[in-house]
Amino acid sequence: MKECCALYGVYAPGEDVARFTYFGLFAQQHRGQESSGIATSDGKQIYCHTKMGLVSQAFDSDVLERLCGHIAIGHNRYSTTGSSRAENAQPLIVTSPIGKMALAHNGNIVNSDELRQQLESQGFSFRTTSDSEIIANVIVSAPQKSWLEKIRYAMKRLIGAYSLVILTEDTLYCVRDPLGVRPLCIGELNGGWAIASESCALDHTGAQFLRDIEPNEIVAINANGLQSYKEGDGKPSGLCIFEFIYFSRPDSIIQGRRVYAAREAMGAKLFQLHPASADVAFGLPDSATAAGIGYAHASGLPYNEIMLKNRYVGRTFIEPHQRLRELGVQQKFNPMQERLNGKRVVLVDDSIVRGTTTPRVINLLRKSGATEIHMRICAPPLKYPCCLGVDMASSWELIAAHKDIPEIAKFIGADSLGYLTVDALIEAVGLPREYFCLACFTGNYPVPVQLDMNKLSLEMKKG
């Protein structure tokens, strides 16, 4: 399962904003590895560089030197809407009668097809296949005469998930959709301001975290300072629960809650619901490490790091030849046999999506000498696909959509299998239930979509 993108933005006169943005994106590499880009402005002109690959592959000192100015936005991409192609790399540059604009987007627009048809009928053409260009052109097409009012106009037409950083010649805009699906936060940086998808990126660039940008809020930063324009109570109603389970770095803070602490609590809840007679507990690295520690502490079992992860698998453009490809999961995980031999193991993981990787992990542990494997999952059973920016399987591919828990346990080869319930998950996260989108567990979507169990239609409901 993969999430859409990472955002970073800086308004800091006198600072090397391109380098700040580079390191802000580097800290959020986990949110997207397909392409990276930075746009800057010196108050008169917008400069931009995008390239396929990781942050470290997309930029060097010479490139960063050419990205001059005191305002910057940056983007790491993982494609959900639109394929992995160079032209889909962001930030995107568009032109309107009032000037140029660069935009970077995290999320997924449910009504993108409808909006694209409307824009094409107005004479707009598209050079990308992403819904981010649709957002940019909805803003440009607005009849209003200022960027702020154009963005407000667009927010009334967009349905779905969108956190945005937008750069004009003289202003940095930051936008979060009314549901608050994707995180976005703001910090103070040497008398200026920094914006990031995750607070860990603020930490890495020396910015002091101030607060989350609220749902349905526009923040504008320019020579006049910071202005906030918002509606509503500032509480999310569609925050993706997988930010806490999987997507966000464990050292990030979302809505005042440290992600690591939430994951530890998930592990403790798993023990309360599903204790196991075992010798050792551990979490599959890296996203389930904290939950594995939480399970071990609650159960009194020793926590033992018995499987190590190659963190660079999946981040290379050189495909392994067939013999190496057949090794599959062994390219990603390597068990330490002497710590497994003859042991009954509790294995904690964040989720089971299609059920293709988990059996291979369990088989690898058995080959390394584990006598029993008790699988514990932080997420409740995933039964419904996501329409808001998570690259999740269609319903017919989701194993929990057509198998019950004992059937899944048999399929993956576990001696026992236990999931968190939705209620237990919410208790572990420690925030109100009404903050979250739980549609992948419940089928109750925060936006109107038509759902078929064999496929997901993103057409708007009529009436």
SULDA-V435359 format. One record per run of one state. SS is the DSSP state (H for helix, E for strand, - for the rest). FROM is the first residue (numbers start at 0). TO is the last residue. If there is no record, write none. Layout:
# SULDA-V435359
((SS FROM TO) (SS FROM TO))
This chain:
# SULDA-V435359
((- 0 0) (E 1 1) (- 2 3) (E 4 10) (- 11 15) (H 16 25) (- 26 27) (H 28 30) (- 31 33) (E 34 40) (- 41 44) (E 45 51) (- 52 53) (H 54 57) (- 58 59) (H 60 65) (- 66 69) (E 70 76) (- 77 84) (H 85 87) (- 88 90) (E 91 95) (- 96 97) (E 98 108) (- 109 110) (H 111 120) (- 121 129) (H 130 140) (- 141 145) (H 146 156) (- 157 158) (E 159 166) (- 167 170) (E 171 175) (- 176 183) (E 184 188) (- 189 190) (E 191 195) (- 196 197) (H 198 203) (- 204 206) (E 207 211) (- 212 215) (E 216 221) (- 222 223) (E 224 229) (- 230 237) (E 238 239) (- 240 240) (H 241 246) (- 247 251) (E 252 253) (- 254 255) (E 256 257) (H 258 272) (- 273 278) (E 279 282) (- 283 287) (H 288 298) (- 299 300) (E 301 302) (- 303 305) (E 306 308) (- 309 320) (H 321 324) (- 325 326) (H 327 330) (- 331 331) (E 332 334) (- 335 335) (H 336 339) (- 340 342) (E 343 348) (- 349 355) (H 356 366) (- 367 370) (E 371 376) (- 377 389) (E 390 390) (- 391 393) (H 394 396) (- 397 397) (H 398 400) (- 401 403) (H 404 411) (- 412 414) (E 415 418) (- 419 420) (H 421 428) (- 429 431) (H 432 434) (E 435 436) (- 437 437) (H 438 441) (- 442 448) (E 449 451) (- 452 453) (E 454 456) (- 457 462))
